[in-house]
Amino acid sequence: MEKRLKFIEINYHFHRGLNTADAVIAKHQPSNLFAEDLSKTLSVILIKHLAYDGACSRNAVHYRFFRRRNSFWQIPFPTHRFVRKEKPGIVLIQGFIYPLQVIALRLAVGRNCKIILQHRAEVPFRLKKIFQQWADKFVNAYLFTAIEQADEWVRAGIIKDKSMCFEMPAATTRFSKKEKHVCREKLSIGKETIFLWAGRLNANKDPLTVLAAFEKYIHSGRNAKLYMIYQENDMLDRVKDKINTSKSLGGKVVLTGKVTHKEMETWYSAADYLISTSHPEGGSYVLMEAMACGCVPVVTAIPASMKMTGNGKAGYFFEPGNSDALYKILVSLKDEEYEKLSASAMTLFKEEMSPEAIAKKMSQVFRQLK
């Protein structure tokens, strides 16, 4: 029997608050679901760092857990000894912010192993950039949600060869579309047009832009509601002040707050449109999950979101921070176009962002590196 190529993913980040295998596996589920499909053709090991030492296997995927301190300078020698012993053909490292660990890993595994880095929304270091430039000599490939995200790394002189960069979604989901009327009944939502906004209430997610656009939209006579789901509330006072001082937003914006991740599938299926007002980010779990459920995206024209929506094939886009541009999209929405766009969103997710699609893309990248 032919020996299977061994694939190892390393997450160097130390999850200080997690001390069980189940906790870290659940936390990383969106970014690791592809591993189950990849294990059909490769031997797969995922390495995590947390307040726990041990190992386990789930759905043909093997996990190894190590304790380590979370320091830029600290090299996890026990982890690297384990990897060297396993003799992998491919090692995928989550994040661009561990250059010293990348260099040490290369010294441990030798030149035959291919080392790949996956972008997680980081930006180039300023004072420590020299270490990232040095690490580039030991890396075989880089993965970005959208290839345009590589440009700042090339300009910074960190990535010397852009041909080493490939497009790859950073996360996936098993969510799927549920019956809209059933979900709305469950959530006590009416029959009007439903918009959903989900994210942290901070400047980068920019909740005030969606409120400004939605205020004009409601003032124009539309029958709709905006539900805002948020896990962190840095700007909650400003958001409440905007709603309370508006003649149009009262009763039309619902500050839902925190919901469990499992409940989000119901929310995406109940809503008609997802609005994202994010400024630059590496990729959006919310956008990916919403598309899987057929929720039509209205997003900012940033590289990651443009790529995920097929450059508008499955939704709409506008300039970040431009509430007037968002308002113009909202008033242009047509019921007769909704079903087609909803279907396009689900198709695009299946073909580009599903666990099966990511596993296939990963295998294609691996073959190109041989």
C-alpha positions, 0 to 999 in steps of 0.5 A: 500500500502506498504511504500517505503524504502527511499533513500537519497544521500548527497553531502557535498561539497559546490559548491561555483560557482553554485547558481541554481538547474539546474546548480548543477543537470547538474554538477552531472548528470553522478553520479546521473543518476542511481537515476531515475532507483532507484526511480522505487522501492525506494523513492529517495532524493538527497541533494546538497550544493551550494549558493542556498536554495530550492527544486525541483523534476525531473523524480521522483527524489526529490532534496533538496538544502542547503547553507553551508560553505565548511569546514572540521570542519563544521557540516551542522545541517539544512541538518541533521535535514532535513534528520532526519525528512525524516526518510530514510532507506539508506543514501549514502554519496559521498566521504570519506573526511567528517568523522565528518559529518558522525559521526554527521549524525549517531547521527541525524538518529539513528542506524536503518538507513544504512550509506554508503560511496562512494569512489571518488578517495580520499586517506586516511588522514595523520594528520586527519586519526584518524577522519576517523578511528572513523567514520568507527564505524558509517558506514555500507558499502563502495563503490569502483569502484574496490574492490582493491581500498579498500586495502589502507584504510584497511592498514591505519586502517580506514576500519576495515572490508573489507567485508563491501566494495562493487564494484560500478561504481561511474558514468554512462551516457546515451551516445550510439554509433552513426554512425561512418562515420556520426560522422567523417564527422561532425568532419571533420575526415578522414578514417585513424585509430583514437585514442582519448586521453581525460583528464587534461594535468597534470602529473597524466593523463600523456600525454607525455607517449601517445605521446612517444608511438604514435611517435614510432607507426607513425615512424613504418609506421602506418596511424593514427591520435591522437586527444587530448581533454583537459579541463585544460592545465597545461602541454600544453607547454611541450606537444607542445614542444614534438610535434614540435620537433618530425619528426613523430608527426607533422600533426599526433597529433591534439590538439583539446582542450576543447569541450562541454560534449554533443559533446563528444558522437560524438568524442567517436563514431568517434574514434576507440580507447581511450587511457588512460595513467592515474596513480591511480584514483578512476574511469574514466568518459571518459573511461565509456562514451567511452565504451558506444559508442563502442570506444575500450579502451587502458588503464593503468593497475590500479584497476579502469580501469581494473575493468571497462574493465573487466580485458581486456575483452573489451580492452587492458592494460599496465603499467602506465608510460611505453610508450614502453608497450603502443607502443607494444599494438598499433602495435599489434592492428588488424582490425579483432579484433576491431568489437568484442572488440567494441561490448564487450565494449558496452555490458560491459557498459550495464551490469555493468555501465549503469544507470539500472545496477547501480540501480540494484547493489545498490538495491542488496547492500541495501538488504545485509545490512538489 
